[in-house]
Amino acid sequence: MQGSAATDADFTAGQDRMRYVVQTSGATGPLTVRAELRYQSIGYRWADNLRRYKAAETERFLRYYASSPPTGGPGW
């Protein structure tokens, strides 16, 4: 483990809990909060290198990968 995860007591087995506090400025409910976790666990170059392997698993992974295009951020 690296970075803050090394000292985060509830970061285990690839999962984590977090609490996010939102100032509602006295609004009354019901309120709805929508959160979306987006991440890229594999770099484009590494995924692209998988194309040379003709196996059901890699082809399925590449279809999944292609259906989730990058949304921006460093390096894009």
Backbone torsions as a table, in degrees:
resi	resn	phi	psi	omega
1	MET	NA	146.7	-178.9
2	GLN	-131.7	167.1	175.0
3	GLY	61.0	-147.9	-177.1
4	SER	-64.9	-24.8	-179.9
5	ALA	-60.3	-29.5	-178.4
6	ALA	-63.9	-26.7	-178.9
7	THR	-113.0	8.7	-179.6
8	ASP	-90.0	108.3	-172.5
9	ALA	-61.0	-30.2	-177.7
10	ASP	-105.3	16.9	173.9
11	PHE	-91.7	97.4	-177.5
12	THR	-140.4	151.6	173.9
13	ALA	49.9	40.4	176.6
14	GLY	73.3	17.7	178.2
15	GLN	-137.2	164.4	-178.0
16	ASP	-153.2	157.7	172.9
17	ARG	-115.9	144.3	175.5
18	MET	-145.0	156.6	178.8
19	ARG	-119.7	131.0	-179.3
20	TYR	-122.7	121.6	-177.6
21	VAL	-101.2	129.0	-178.1
22	VAL	-115.9	126.9	176.2
23	GLN	-74.9	119.8	-178.5
24	THR	-98.8	-3.0	178.9
25	SER	50.5	41.8	176.2
26	GLY	80.8	6.4	179.1
27	ALA	-63.5	147.9	177.5
28	THR	-105.1	153.9	-174.5
29	GLY	-89.9	-174.3	6.8
30	PRO	-76.1	147.0	178.2
31	LEU	-114.5	152.7	177.6
32	THR	-120.1	132.9	175.8
33	VAL	-117.4	129.6	177.7
34	ARG	-118.2	128.1	178.8
35	ALA	-126.8	141.8	179.2
36	GLU	-132.6	122.9	177.7
37	LEU	-93.6	122.3	179.2
38	ARG	-127.5	131.9	178.6
39	TYR	-153.8	161.6	176.2
40	GLN	-120.5	109.5	-175.0
41	SER	-87.7	-4.9	-178.6
42	ILE	-144.2	137.1	-179.9
43	GLY	-75.1	153.9	-178.7
44	TYR	-55.5	-48.3	-176.4
45	ARG	-59.7	-41.7	-179.9
46	TRP	-65.9	-44.9	178.9
47	ALA	-63.1	-41.8	-179.4
48	ASP	-62.8	-33.7	177.6
49	ASN	-64.1	-20.9	179.4
50	LEU	-72.0	-17.2	-177.0
51	ARG	-58.7	-26.8	-178.1
52	ARG	-72.7	-16.8	-178.7
53	TYR	-93.2	118.5	-178.2
54	LYS	-95.8	85.1	177.7
55	ALA	-140.7	151.1	-178.1
56	ALA	-57.3	-39.2	-177.3
57	GLU	-66.5	-45.5	-179.4
58	THR	-69.5	-38.1	178.5
59	GLU	-64.9	-39.2	176.7
60	ARG	-65.0	-45.2	178.6
61	PHE	-59.1	-43.6	-178.9
62	LEU	-65.2	-32.7	174.7
63	ARG	-65.8	-45.0	177.1
64	TYR	-59.2	-46.1	-177.6
65	TYR	-61.2	-43.6	-179.0
66	ALA	-67.1	-26.9	-178.6
67	SER	-81.0	-5.8	179.6
68	SER	-123.1	75.4	-177.8
69	PRO	-66.1	154.2	179.2
70	PRO	-63.1	149.8	-177.5
71	THR	-112.1	11.5	178.0
72	GLY	114.5	-178.1	-179.0
73	GLY	115.0	-175.4	-177.6
74	PRO	-57.9	133.6	177.2
75	GLY	89.3	-4.9	-179.5
76	TRP	-106.5	NA	NA
